[in-house]
Amino acid sequence: MTSRSGQENDAVISAYDFSGLGTVVDVGGGLGTLLATVLQATANTRGVLFDLPHVIASARTTIGQTGQSAAL
């Protein structure tokens, strides 16, 4: 899932308007690449990533590299 989702993030952003949402929750979000892409595309949106603890540890790095912040 993780390797495939990274390829589809731009298509998801193009297909759905996230701008009216105050908070986006990604359940089972893996490394957080989709959530980071959503946060980069929408101003003033909060992000929450929910996954297993060992996955969240890696997601912190991924999301941090984008300059975004999310509750993990």
Residue pairs with C-beta under 8 A, 6 or more apart in sequence:
1 30
2 30
2 31
2 33
5 30
5 33
5 34
6 33
9 33
9 34
9 37
10 37
12 34
12 37
12 38
13 37
13 38
13 41
18 24
18 38
18 41
18 42
18 45
19 42
19 43
19 45
21 42
21 45
22 44
22 45
22 46
23 45
23 46
23 47
23 48
24 35
24 38
24 39
24 42
24 45
24 46
24 47
24 48
25 47
25 48
25 49
25 50
26 32
26 34
26 35
26 38
26 47
26 48
26 49
26 50
27 50
27 51
28 50
28 51
29 35
29 49
29 50
29 51
29 59
30 51
30 55
30 59
31 55
31 58
31 59
31 62
32 49
32 59
32 62
32 63
32 70
32 72
33 62
35 47
35 49
35 63
35 68
35 70
36 47
36 62
36 63
36 66
36 68
36 70
38 45
38 47
39 45
39 47
39 63
39 66
39 68
39 70
40 66
40 67
40 68
46 70
46 71
47 63
47 68
47 69
47 70
47 71
48 70
48 71
48 72
49 56
49 59
49 63
49 70
49 71
49 72
51 59
56 72
59 72
60 72
63 69
63 70
63 72
